[in-house]
Amino acid sequence: MGGFLNLPKDILISLPEYMEVIEDLINLSATCRAMRELYYDPPPRVVLRLCSESNVSLFRPLRYFLVAAVSEQLANWASKSQTNVFALQDCCKEGVDGLLDLCMEHCGLSIAHLRELHVLRSSTFDVVIEFIDKCYGSQCYGEDDFWDTVEDVYTIASDAQDHFYQLAIYGGLFGPTRRAYLEKGTMVTGSNGVVVGGVETRMEFIKYCIPDLAAVYNNESSGVPVHPLRHIDYIGPYKKTSDGRFAPIKDNQDALMTCLKRKKFSKYWDSVRLLAGPDFPDDSGDVWDPAGWKQRIWQTVILCHGLDGFQMMDGGKGALRWQPQLIKWRHRIENMTEAEKRVQVEYRWTYEFPWLRGDLNILLGWGH
């Protein structure tokens, strides 16, 4: 090891760039104190690349986990120009693989952040994933008298891990737009009037990064040209096999919509909202979803804040850490005098403001 350490420092520092997986870096840094100090804080972009080639259980599901970890960085990069926003939309069409490729070009993952994620994986993420699974996944279907006791009962081909990270990515990508809307009264996050979380970008993300064949069949069954926001190209996750069939895809959009509608899921967020004050009145006049526009904004503000936001669900220090910000946001919503504008897509609609439930409805055609 002594001869190895005698190599020029710039050569030693550059070694991680030639490694294959993050385990190589971890093992080398564990050999002695000098190596540990040398590789204590390697370049974040190198770390992200090494993690993307790794088989460590921490990163599973690999693509979703890593994109979720750096999704807000990607949003900040996209906010720098409209060209970047278009590039984000194009990469979404390749599914989460395309997003990860874009992240590898413009984002990084520090070792310090990786350590934080390691702690949160067991203390928070896995807990929420298990809870989602109890709402409509395999644990839900394993309940006694499933068909007689479960709310709005039917089976869904789902993966709770994937759906957790899909929620996190949506929050990470479009959370900055949401915060700008609440704090400045505009959805512009960039210096050049750029809006990253506009409905066009959100729909491209949902169509291809939360794929669901139900959205395709809804388009094909109409027999007429569909609205551009609903149109799906047969690329990325929808690329057909040699025999003209779609590859197997889980009911991702259906599962997330079911999750958002299930009282069992929403009640955990009720206590978080109460940290900031009471809910807003149910005054929409919609029998399917009586929540008024202020309450809808309030619900989506609470739900989607990337991976970090799920710490609100721990009911302890994580929730209390968010409390001052939640109080501030609720106060701003309370003082709003005009409802957020709607985007009408055929007989469906969503808000210009990032609203996952409405965005999903554009493709699935459910009631709000």
C-alpha positions in Angstrom: 0.0 0.0 0.0 2.9 2.3 0.7 4.0 2.3 -2.9 0.5 2.8 -4.1 0.2 5.9 -1.8 3.4 7.3 -3.3 1.6 7.8 -6.6 0.9 11.5 -7.5 -2.2 12.8 -5.7 -4.0 13.8 -8.9 -3.7 10.3 -10.1 -5.1 8.9 -6.9 -8.0 11.4 -6.9 -8.9 10.4 -10.5 -9.1 6.7 -9.8 -12.9 6.6 -9.0 -13.5 7.8 -12.6 -12.2 4.4 -13.8 -14.1 2.2 -11.3 -17.1 0.2 -12.3 -19.4 0.2 -9.2 -19.7 2.1 -6.0 -18.6 -1.0 -4.1 -15.1 -0.5 -5.6 -14.9 3.0 -4.2 -16.2 1.9 -0.8 -13.8 -1.0 -0.5 -10.8 1.1 -1.6 -11.6 3.9 0.9 -11.9 1.2 3.7 -8.3 0.0 3.2 -6.6 2.6 5.4 -7.0 6.0 6.9 -5.2 7.8 4.0 -7.6 6.2 1.5 -10.6 7.1 3.6 -9.6 10.7 3.8 -8.7 10.9 0.1 -12.1 9.5 -1.0 -14.2 11.1 1.7 -16.0 13.4 -0.8 -15.5 12.2 -4.4 -17.1 14.1 -7.3 -21.0 13.7 -7.0 -21.3 13.0 -10.8 -18.8 10.1 -10.5 -20.7 8.7 -7.4 -24.0 8.8 -9.3 -22.5 6.9 -12.2 -21.0 4.3 -9.9 -24.3 3.8 -8.1 -26.1 3.4 -11.5 -24.0 0.3 -12.1 -24.3 -1.2 -8.6 -26.3 -4.1 -7.3 -26.4 -2.8 -3.7 -29.9 -3.4 -2.2 -30.0 0.3 -1.1 -30.6 1.4 -4.6 -33.4 -0.9 -5.5 -35.4 -0.3 -7.6 -32.3 1.1 -9.1 -33.5 3.5 -11.8 -36.4 5.0 -9.8 -34.3 5.3 -6.6 -31.5 7.2 -8.3 -33.8 9.5 -10.3 -35.8 10.3 -7.2 -32.6 11.1 -5.3 -31.5 13.8 -7.8 -34.9 14.8 -9.3 -34.8 18.3 -7.8 -31.4 18.9 -9.2 -32.8 17.9 -12.6 -35.6 20.4 -12.1 -33.1 23.1 -11.3 -31.1 22.3 -14.4 -34.3 22.4 -16.6 -35.2 25.8 -15.2 -32.2 27.4 -16.8 -33.7 27.5 -20.3 -36.7 26.4 -22.3 -34.4 24.3 -24.4 -33.6 22.3 -21.2 -37.3 21.9 -20.6 -37.8 20.5 -24.1 -34.9 18.1 -23.5 -36.5 16.9 -20.3 -39.8 16.3 -22.1 -38.0 14.3 -24.8 -36.1 12.2 -22.3 -39.3 11.3 -20.5 -40.5 9.5 -23.6 -37.8 6.9 -23.0 -39.3 6.2 -19.6 -37.3 6.3 -16.4 -34.3 5.0 -18.3 -34.3 8.2 -20.3 -34.6 10.3 -17.2 -31.7 8.5 -15.5 -29.5 9.1 -18.6 -30.3 12.8 -18.4 -29.5 12.8 -14.7 -26.1 11.2 -15.4 -25.3 14.2 -17.6 -26.4 17.0 -15.4 -26.8 15.8 -11.8 -24.6 14.3 -9.0 -25.0 12.3 -5.8 -22.6 13.2 -3.0 -21.4 10.6 -0.5 -23.0 12.7 2.3 -26.4 12.6 0.6 -25.9 8.8 0.0 -25.4 8.3 3.7 -28.6 10.3 4.5 -30.6 8.2 2.0 -29.2 5.0 3.6 -30.6 6.1 7.0 -33.9 7.3 5.5 -34.4 4.0 3.5 -34.9 2.0 6.6 -36.4 4.7 8.9 -38.9 6.2 6.4 -39.0 5.0 2.8 -39.5 1.3 3.6 -42.2 2.2 6.2 -44.1 4.2 3.6 -43.7 1.5 1.0 -45.1 -1.1 3.3 -48.0 1.2 4.1 -48.7 1.7 0.3 -48.6 -2.0 -0.1 -51.3 -2.4 2.6 -53.5 0.1 0.8 -53.7 -1.7 -2.5 -50.8 -4.1 -2.9 -50.1 -7.7 -2.0 -50.6 -7.2 1.7 -54.0 -5.6 1.0 -55.0 -8.6 -1.1 -53.9 -10.9 1.7 -56.4 -9.5 4.2 -59.1 -11.7 5.5 -62.5 -11.1 3.8 -60.7 -8.9 1.2 -63.6 -8.6 -1.1 -66.0 -7.6 1.7 -63.8 -5.2 3.7 -61.5 -3.3 1.4 -62.6 0.2 0.2 -63.4 0.4 -3.6 -62.3 -3.2 -4.0 -60.6 -4.6 -7.1 -57.2 -6.0 -7.9 -54.4 -3.9 -9.4 -51.1 -5.1 -10.9 -48.9 -2.9 -8.8 -45.5 -2.6 -7.2 -45.5 -0.5 -4.0 -41.7 0.3 -4.3 -42.1 1.7 -7.8 -45.2 3.8 -6.9 -43.4 5.3 -3.9 -40.5 6.5 -6.0 -42.8 7.6 -8.8 -44.5 9.9 -6.2 -41.1 11.1 -5.1 -39.9 11.9 -8.6 -43.1 13.8 -9.4 -42.6 15.8 -6.2 -38.9 16.4 -6.9 -39.3 17.5 -10.5 -42.4 19.7 -10.0 -42.0 20.7 -6.3 -39.9 23.8 -7.2 -42.8 25.0 -9.5 -45.3 24.4 -6.7 -43.1 26.3 -4.2 -42.7 29.2 -6.6 -46.4 29.4 -7.1 -47.1 29.5 -3.4 -44.3 31.9 -2.4 -44.2 34.2 -5.5 -47.6 33.8 -7.1 -46.0 32.5 -10.3 -45.0 29.1 -11.7 -41.8 30.5 -13.2 -38.7 29.0 -11.5 -36.0 30.0 -14.0 -34.5 33.5 -14.6 -35.8 33.5 -18.2 -39.5 33.0 -17.5 -39.1 29.2 -17.7 -41.8 26.9 -16.2 -40.6 23.4 -15.5 -43.8 22.1 -14.0 -46.2 23.1 -16.7 -48.9 20.7 -17.7 -47.1 19.6 -20.9 -44.0 18.4 -19.1 -46.1 16.8 -16.3 -48.1 14.8 -18.9 -45.0 13.6 -20.7 -43.5 12.5 -17.4 -46.7 10.6 -16.3 -47.4 9.0 -19.7 -43.9 7.5 -20.1 -42.3 7.4 -16.6 -45.5 6.1 -14.9 -46.6 4.0 -17.8 -50.0 2.2 -17.9 -51.5 0.4 -20.8 -55.0 1.7 -19.7 -53.9 5.1 -21.0 -53.1 3.6 -24.4 -56.3 1.6 -24.6 -58.4 4.7 -23.6 -56.8 6.5 -26.6 -57.3 3.6 -29.0 -60.9 2.8 -28.0 -62.1 6.3 -28.8 -61.6 5.8 -32.5 -60.8 9.5 -33.1 -57.7 11.6 -32.8 -57.0 12.4 -29.2 -55.9 15.6 -27.5 -52.1 16.1 -27.9 -51.7 16.0 -24.1 -53.1 12.5 -24.1 -51.4 11.2 -27.2 -48.9 8.4 -26.6 -46.2 7.3 -29.0 -45.2 3.6 -29.1 -41.7 4.2 -27.9 -39.9 3.8 -24.6 -42.0 1.6 -22.2 -44.7 1.3 -25.0 -42.3 0.0 -27.6 -43.9 -3.1 -29.1 -42.2 -6.5 -29.4 -41.4 -8.2 -32.7 -44.9 -9.9 -32.6 -46.6 -6.5 -32.3 -47.5 -6.8 -28.6 -46.8 -4.5 -25.7 -44.3 -5.6 -23.1 -45.9 -6.3 -19.7 -46.5 -3.1 -17.8 -48.0 -2.8 -14.4 -51.1 -0.6 -13.6 -48.9 2.3 -12.5 -51.3 5.2 -13.1 -54.3 3.2 -11.9 -52.4 2.3 -8.7 -51.4 5.8 -7.9 -54.9 7.2 -8.5 -56.3 4.5 -6.3 -53.7 5.3 -3.6 -54.7 9.0 -3.7 -58.3 8.2 -3.4 -58.1 5.6 -0.6 -59.1 6.9 2.8 -56.6 4.6 4.4 -53.8 6.4 2.6 -55.1 10.0 3.0 -55.7 9.7 6.7 -51.9 9.6 7.3 -51.6 12.9 5.6 -54.5 14.4 7.6 -52.5 14.6 10.7 -49.6 16.3 8.9 -51.9 19.0 7.6 -53.3 19.6 11.0 -49.8 20.6 12.2 -50.4 23.8 10.2 -54.2 24.3 10.8 -57.6 22.9 9.9 -58.5 21.8 6.4 -60.3 24.1 4.0 -64.1 23.7 3.4 -65.5 21.1 1.0 -67.3 23.5 -1.3 -66.6 22.2 -4.8 -70.1 21.0 -5.3 -68.7 17.8 -6.8 -70.3 14.7 -5.3 -67.3 12.5 -6.3 -64.7 14.9 -4.8 -66.3 17.6 -2.6 -62.9 19.2 -1.7 -62.8 22.9 -2.7 -59.9 24.3 -4.8 -58.0 25.6 -1.8 -58.2 22.1 -0.2 -57.0 20.5 -3.4 -54.0 22.8 -3.5 -53.4 22.2 0.2 -53.5 18.4 -0.3 -51.1 18.3 -3.2 -48.7 20.7 -1.5 -48.4 18.3 1.4 -48.1 15.2 -0.6 -45.4 15.9 -3.2 -42.0 17.1 -2.0 -39.6 14.5 -3.3 -38.0 11.9 -1.0 -37.3 14.4 1.7 -41.0 15.2 2.1 -41.9 11.7 3.2 -40.3 12.4 6.5 -43.5 14.3 7.3 -45.1 10.9 7.7 -43.0 9.8 10.6 -45.2 11.6 13.1 -42.2 12.8 15.0 -39.1 15.0 14.4 -39.5 14.8 10.6 -43.1 16.2 10.7 -42.1 18.9 13.2 -39.2 20.0 11.1 -41.6 20.7 8.3 -44.2 22.4 10.5 -43.0 26.1 10.1 -43.0 25.8 6.3 -46.4 24.1 6.3 -47.9 26.9 8.4 -46.5 29.5 5.9 -47.9 27.7 2.9 -51.3 27.2 4.4 -51.5 30.9 5.3 -50.7 31.7 1.6 -53.4 29.4 0.3 -55.9 30.8 2.8 -55.3 34.3 1.5 -55.8 33.4 -2.2 -58.9 35.0 -3.7 -59.0 33.4 -7.1 -59.1 29.7 -8.0 -56.2 28.3 -9.9 -56.9 28.1 -13.7 -57.9 24.8 -15.1 -56.5 23.1 -18.2 -59.4 21.4 -20.1 -58.5 18.3 -22.1 -61.7 17.0 -23.7 -64.1 16.2 -20.9 -61.3 15.9 -18.4 -59.3 18.7 -16.6 -56.4 19.4 -14.3 -55.0 22.6 -12.8 -52.1 24.6 -14.3 -50.6 24.2 -10.8 -49.0 20.7 -10.4 -51.9 18.5 -9.3 -51.1 14.8 -9.6 -54.7 13.6 -9.2 -55.9 15.8 -12.0 -52.9 14.9 -14.2 -53.7 11.2 -13.8 -57.3 11.8 -14.6 -56.4 13.3 -18.0 -55.1 9.9 -19.0 -57.3 7.5 -17.1 -60.6 9.4 -17.4 -61.6 8.8 -13.7 -63.7 11.3 -11.7 -61.6 13.7 -9.7 
